[in-house]
Amino acid sequence: MMLNLTLISLPETRWKKFAFNLVVWAVIGTLFTLQSYLYRKHVGQIVTWWGLYPTELFFFVSCGLCAPFVMIAARRFPVDRKNWISRILIHLGFAISGAIAHRFVYEMITQNIKATIERPFSWDAVSRNVIGFSDYGFLIYFIIVFVSHALEYNKRFVSEQLASAHLKEQLVTAQLSALRMQLQPHFLFNTLNTISVLIRDDPAKAEQMVGVLSDLLRFTLQQSKNQELPLREELEFLRMYLHIEQARFGERLAVTYDIAPDTTDAQIPTFILQPLVENAVRHGIAERRGQGQIIISSKRINGSLQVAIKDNGKGILHEHTTATQEGIGLQNCEARLQTLYGNRAAIHLSNLENGGAMVEITLPFHINTK
């Protein structure tokens, strides 16, 4: 049924294009006639609009009837760098023969229509006008060829741009997927290591944590195809992860959330905060004897979302340490931010005045409205 509907609609589309083509040529003919009429009036010639318009309109409409054949010739014999000489010679032959043939038919029709007893049909007038005015058809032929080439080049350019954009999108998707696949085994290994410690020290709690890990993995699978998710869902994932870490460290690990209400719907790269929090736990809490604290905060500044993770650990050794120097998790975050947002996103590591360290990511604030 769909095939039949498609076949039925094709002729209608072609007729519309054909009619539009004739209308365009009729408009050109009207404008040309207007210019010719005003000029002749200006120089004092005796001329009437209806004495001039019908023949001029017929000339340009007949050019419109021939235009599709010229377009076919232009597509069949395109002029390019490799064979431009031979193709121009071919079009010269078409232009000369086509212009003469078109003018001959035009003169035959118009001379017969204008013929009267006082001014009968004249072969001399036909031949004279064919020789004298075929240059108009010659010029129009090459204008049509030029327009055809311009349209074809534009079509090809748009097609190449779309193909290039599609390839870039596929490349970015592949890069992001590779980064996430790199991160997931790393995260899973560290989480299992935490549970293995609990199995030895507190089997009941370890069993409970296996259930939390199951929820974590289920959440990971649900978000496996999403490059971004709302901040509130990312925080939900973090709470599950930190629940396991708090089971391991007990009272030594305290977590505080300072989340601005207007940021919870903001889109953020999926699972990007987990390696940052994991880094704070490993370097800020695990190596600290007293109680460690992690503060996760977010705020909106103009058109940007800022998410910060602070700890009260020993801080970083060098104030200007980059994410690339801090291990696979932070390298991964930096690479994903760069891939998704380019220079509009950044990740910054710094020491806090009262001790501890802070990692802060900044990215464009945007909400998924779908």
C-alpha positions as CSV (number, residue, x, y, z in Angstrom):
1,M,0.0,0.0,0.0
2,M,2.8,2.4,0.9
3,L,4.5,1.6,-2.5
4,N,1.4,2.4,-4.4
5,L,0.9,5.7,-2.5
6,T,4.5,6.6,-3.3
7,L,4.2,5.9,-7.0
8,I,0.9,7.9,-7.2
9,S,2.5,10.9,-5.5
10,L,5.6,11.0,-7.8
11,P,3.8,12.4,-10.9
12,E,2.1,15.1,-8.8
13,T,5.5,16.2,-7.4
14,R,7.0,16.3,-10.9
15,W,4.1,18.3,-12.2
16,K,4.4,20.8,-9.4
17,K,8.1,21.2,-10.2
18,F,7.4,21.6,-13.9
19,A,4.7,24.2,-13.2
20,F,7.0,26.1,-10.8
21,N,9.7,26.1,-13.5
22,L,7.3,27.7,-16.0
23,V,6.1,30.2,-13.4
24,V,9.7,31.3,-12.8
25,W,10.4,31.7,-16.5
26,A,7.1,33.6,-16.9
27,V,8.2,36.0,-14.2
28,I,11.6,36.4,-15.9
29,G,9.8,37.1,-19.2
30,T,7.5,39.6,-17.6
31,L,10.4,41.5,-16.0
32,F,12.4,41.4,-19.2
33,T,9.4,42.7,-21.2
34,L,8.8,45.5,-18.6
35,Q,12.5,46.6,-19.0
36,S,12.2,46.5,-22.8
37,Y,8.9,48.3,-22.8
38,L,10.1,51.2,-20.6
39,Y,13.3,51.6,-22.6
40,R,11.5,51.8,-25.9
41,K,9.1,54.3,-24.5
42,H,12.0,56.3,-23.2
43,V,13.7,56.5,-26.6
44,G,10.5,57.5,-28.3
45,Q,9.5,54.3,-30.0
46,I,5.8,53.6,-30.7
47,V,5.0,50.4,-28.8
48,T,2.2,49.0,-26.8
49,W,2.5,46.6,-23.9
50,W,0.2,43.9,-25.4
51,G,2.0,44.3,-28.7
52,L,5.3,43.3,-27.0
53,Y,4.4,41.1,-24.0
54,P,2.9,38.0,-25.7
55,T,5.9,37.3,-28.0
56,E,8.4,38.0,-25.2
57,L,6.5,35.8,-22.7
58,F,6.2,33.0,-25.2
59,F,10.0,33.2,-25.8
60,F,10.9,32.8,-22.1
61,V,8.2,30.2,-21.4
62,S,9.5,28.2,-24.3
63,C,13.0,28.5,-22.7
64,G,11.4,27.1,-19.6
65,L,10.1,24.1,-21.6
66,C,13.6,23.5,-22.8
67,A,15.3,24.1,-19.5
68,P,14.8,20.5,-18.1
69,F,16.7,19.1,-21.1
70,V,19.5,21.5,-20.6
71,M,19.6,20.5,-16.9
72,I,19.8,16.8,-17.9
73,A,22.7,17.7,-20.3
74,A,24.5,19.6,-17.5
75,R,24.2,16.6,-15.1
76,R,25.2,14.1,-17.8
77,F,28.3,16.1,-18.8
78,P,29.4,18.0,-15.7
79,V,32.4,20.4,-16.0
80,D,35.2,19.6,-13.6
81,R,38.9,20.0,-13.4
82,K,39.8,16.7,-15.1
83,N,37.8,17.1,-18.3
84,W,36.7,20.8,-18.4
85,I,38.0,21.4,-22.0
86,S,36.1,18.4,-23.5
87,R,33.0,19.1,-21.5
88,I,32.9,22.8,-22.5
89,L,33.3,21.8,-26.1
90,I,30.3,19.5,-25.7
91,H,28.2,22.2,-24.2
92,L,29.3,24.6,-26.9
93,G,27.9,22.2,-29.5
94,F,24.7,21.8,-27.5
95,A,24.4,25.5,-27.0
96,I,24.8,26.5,-30.6
97,S,22.6,23.8,-32.0
98,G,20.0,24.2,-29.3
99,A,19.9,28.0,-29.6
100,I,19.4,27.8,-33.4
101,A,16.8,25.1,-33.2
102,H,14.9,27.0,-30.4
103,R,15.0,30.3,-32.3
104,F,13.9,28.6,-35.5
105,V,10.8,27.0,-33.9
106,Y,10.1,30.3,-32.1
107,E,10.3,32.3,-35.3
108,M,8.2,29.8,-37.2
109,I,5.4,30.1,-34.7
110,T,5.5,33.8,-34.1
111,Q,5.9,34.7,-37.8
112,N,2.8,32.6,-38.6
113,I,0.8,34.1,-35.9
114,K,1.8,37.7,-36.9
115,A,1.3,37.0,-40.7
116,T,-1.3,39.2,-42.3
117,I,-2.3,40.0,-45.9
118,E,-0.2,43.1,-45.8
119,R,2.7,41.3,-44.1
120,P,2.7,37.7,-45.1
121,F,4.9,34.9,-43.7
122,S,8.5,35.5,-44.8
123,W,11.3,32.9,-44.8
124,D,13.7,35.8,-45.1
125,A,12.5,37.2,-41.8
126,V,12.8,33.8,-40.1
127,S,16.3,33.2,-41.3
128,R,17.3,36.8,-40.5
129,N,16.0,36.6,-36.9
130,V,17.5,33.1,-36.4
131,I,20.9,34.4,-37.4
132,G,20.6,37.7,-35.6
133,F,19.0,36.6,-32.3
134,S,20.2,33.0,-31.6
135,D,22.8,34.5,-29.2
136,Y,20.1,35.0,-26.6
137,G,19.4,31.2,-26.5
138,F,23.2,30.6,-26.5
139,L,23.6,32.8,-23.4
140,I,20.5,31.3,-21.7
141,Y,21.8,27.8,-22.2
142,F,25.0,28.5,-20.3
143,I,23.1,30.4,-17.6
144,I,21.1,27.2,-17.0
145,V,24.2,25.1,-17.1
146,F,25.8,27.4,-14.5
147,V,22.7,27.2,-12.2
148,S,22.6,23.4,-12.6
149,H,26.2,23.1,-11.5
150,A,25.7,25.5,-8.6
151,L,22.7,23.5,-7.4
152,E,24.6,20.2,-7.7
153,Y,27.7,21.5,-5.9
154,N,25.5,22.9,-3.1
155,K,23.7,19.5,-2.8
156,R,27.0,17.7,-2.7
157,F,28.4,20.1,-0.1
158,V,25.3,19.7,2.1
159,S,25.5,15.9,1.8
160,E,29.2,15.9,2.6
161,Q,28.6,18.2,5.6
162,L,25.8,15.9,6.9
163,A,28.0,12.8,6.4
164,S,30.9,14.5,8.2
165,A,28.7,15.6,11.1
166,H,27.3,12.0,11.3
167,L,30.9,10.6,11.4
168,K,31.9,13.0,14.0
169,E,28.9,12.1,16.1
170,Q,29.7,8.4,15.8
171,L,33.3,9.1,16.7
172,V,32.4,11.1,19.8
173,T,29.9,8.4,20.9
174,A,32.6,5.7,20.4
175,Q,35.1,7.7,22.4
176,L,32.6,8.3,25.2
177,S,31.6,4.7,25.3
178,A,35.3,3.6,25.4
179,L,35.9,6.0,28.3
180,R,32.9,4.6,30.3
181,M,33.9,1.0,29.5
182,Q,37.4,1.9,30.8
183,L,35.9,3.3,34.0
184,Q,33.3,0.6,34.9
185,P,35.8,-2.3,35.5
186,H,37.9,0.1,37.6
187,F,34.9,1.1,39.7
188,L,33.7,-2.5,40.0
189,F,37.1,-3.8,41.1
190,N,37.4,-1.2,43.8
191,T,33.9,-1.8,45.1
192,L,34.4,-5.6,45.2
193,N,37.6,-4.9,47.1
194,T,35.7,-3.0,49.7
195,I,33.1,-5.8,50.1
196,S,35.9,-8.4,50.4
197,V,37.3,-6.5,53.4
198,L,33.8,-6.6,55.0
199,I,33.4,-10.3,54.4
200,R,36.4,-10.9,56.7
201,D,35.5,-8.3,59.3
202,D,31.7,-8.2,59.2
203,P,30.0,-11.0,57.1
204,A,26.4,-9.7,57.8
205,K,27.2,-6.2,56.7
206,A,29.1,-7.6,53.6
207,E,25.9,-9.5,52.6
208,Q,23.9,-6.3,52.9
209,M,26.5,-4.5,50.8
210,V,26.2,-7.1,48.1
211,G,22.5,-6.1,47.8
212,V,23.6,-2.4,47.5
213,L,26.1,-3.4,44.8
214,S,23.4,-5.2,43.0
215,D,21.4,-1.9,43.0
216,L,24.5,-0.1,41.8
217,L,25.0,-2.4,38.9
218,R,21.3,-2.3,38.0
219,F,21.4,1.5,37.9
220,T,24.6,1.3,35.7
221,L,22.8,-1.0,33.2
222,Q,19.8,1.3,33.1
223,Q,22.0,4.3,32.2
224,S,24.3,2.4,29.9
225,K,23.2,4.2,26.8
226,N,22.8,7.7,28.3
227,Q,25.7,10.1,28.0
228,E,24.0,12.5,30.4
229,L,21.5,12.3,33.2
230,P,20.0,14.8,35.7
231,L,22.2,15.7,38.7
232,R,19.7,14.3,41.1
233,E,20.0,10.8,39.5
234,E,23.8,11.1,39.6
235,L,23.6,12.0,43.3
236,E,21.3,8.9,43.9
237,F,24.1,6.8,42.4
238,L,26.7,8.4,44.6
239,R,24.6,7.8,47.7
240,M,24.5,4.0,46.9
241,Y,28.3,4.0,46.3
242,L,29.0,6.0,49.5
243,H,26.7,3.7,51.5
244,I,29.2,0.9,50.7
245,E,32.2,3.0,51.6
246,Q,30.6,4.1,54.9
247,A,30.0,0.4,55.7
248,R,33.7,0.0,55.3
249,F,35.0,3.1,57.2
250,G,32.1,3.4,59.7
251,E,32.2,6.6,61.7
252,R,35.4,7.6,60.0
253,L,33.5,8.7,56.9
254,A,30.9,11.5,57.1
255,V,29.2,12.8,54.0
256,T,27.5,16.2,53.6
257,Y,25.4,17.3,50.7
258,D,25.0,21.0,49.8
259,I,23.0,20.9,46.6
260,A,21.3,24.0,45.3
261,P,17.7,23.2,44.5
262,D,17.9,24.9,41.0
263,T,20.6,22.5,39.9
264,T,19.0,19.1,40.5
265,D,17.5,18.9,37.0
266,A,20.8,20.1,35.3
267,Q,22.3,17.5,32.9
268,I,25.7,16.1,33.8
269,P,27.8,13.4,32.2
270,T,26.7,10.0,33.5
271,F,28.8,8.6,36.4
272,I,31.3,11.4,36.2
273,L,31.2,12.3,40.0
274,Q,31.8,8.7,41.2
275,P,35.6,8.6,40.4
276,L,36.0,12.1,41.9
277,V,34.3,11.0,45.2
278,E,36.3,7.7,45.1
279,N,39.5,9.7,44.7
280,A,38.5,11.8,47.8
281,V,37.8,8.7,49.8
282,R,41.1,7.0,48.8
283,H,43.4,10.0,49.3
284,G,41.4,12.1,51.8
285,I,39.8,9.5,54.1
286,A,41.6,6.2,53.9
287,E,44.9,7.8,54.8
288,R,43.5,9.8,57.7
289,R,43.4,8.6,61.3
290,G,40.5,10.7,62.6
291,Q,37.1,11.3,61.2
292,G,37.1,12.2,57.5
293,Q,34.5,14.4,55.9
294,I,33.4,14.7,52.3
295,I,31.2,17.6,51.2
296,I,29.4,17.4,47.8
297,S,28.0,20.7,46.6
298,S,26.5,22.3,43.5
299,K,25.5,25.7,42.4
300,R,24.5,27.6,39.3
301,I,26.6,30.5,38.2
302,N,25.2,32.4,35.2
303,G,25.1,29.8,32.4
304,S,27.4,27.2,34.1
305,L,26.9,24.4,36.6
306,Q,29.6,24.0,39.2
307,V,29.9,20.8,41.3
308,A,32.6,20.6,44.0
309,I,33.8,17.7,46.1
310,K,35.8,18.6,49.2
311,D,37.6,16.4,51.7
312,N,39.5,17.1,54.9
313,G,42.4,14.8,54.1
314,K,46.1,15.6,53.6
315,G,45.5,17.5,50.4
316,I,47.4,17.2,47.1
317,L,51.2,17.4,47.0
318,H,51.4,20.1,44.4
319,E,48.9,22.9,44.1
320,H,48.9,22.9,40.3
321,T,48.5,19.1,39.9
322,T,46.3,18.4,36.9
323,A,43.6,15.7,36.5
324,T,45.9,13.9,34.1
325,Q,48.4,13.4,36.9
326,E,45.9,12.0,39.4
327,G,45.1,8.6,38.0
328,I,42.7,6.9,35.7
329,G,39.5,8.2,37.3
330,L,40.3,11.9,37.0
331,Q,41.9,11.4,33.6
332,N,38.7,9.8,32.5
333,C,36.6,12.7,33.8
334,E,38.8,15.3,32.1
335,A,38.6,13.4,28.8
336,R,34.8,13.1,28.9
337,L,34.3,16.7,29.7
338,Q,36.6,17.7,26.8
339,T,34.8,15.4,24.4
340,L,31.3,16.5,25.4
341,Y,31.8,20.2,25.9
342,G,35.2,21.3,24.6
343,N,36.5,24.5,26.1
344,R,33.2,25.2,27.8
345,A,34.0,22.7,30.6
346,A,36.9,22.4,33.0
347,I,38.1,20.4,36.0
348,H,40.2,22.0,38.7
349,L,42.1,20.5,41.7
350,S,43.2,22.7,44.6
351,N,44.1,22.6,48.3
352,L,41.8,24.1,50.9
353,E,43.1,26.7,53.3
354,N,42.1,24.7,56.4
355,G,43.5,21.5,55.0
356,G,42.1,19.0,52.6
357,A,41.5,19.2,48.9
358,M,38.8,20.2,46.5
359,V,38.0,19.0,42.9
360,E,35.6,21.2,41.0
361,I,34.1,20.7,37.6
362,T,32.4,23.4,35.6
363,L,30.2,22.7,32.6
364,P,27.4,24.4,30.6
365,F,24.1,24.5,32.5
366,H,21.4,22.8,30.5
367,I,18.2,20.8,31.2
368,N,16.8,18.0,29.1
369,T,13.4,19.2,28.0
370,K,12.4,16.0,26.2
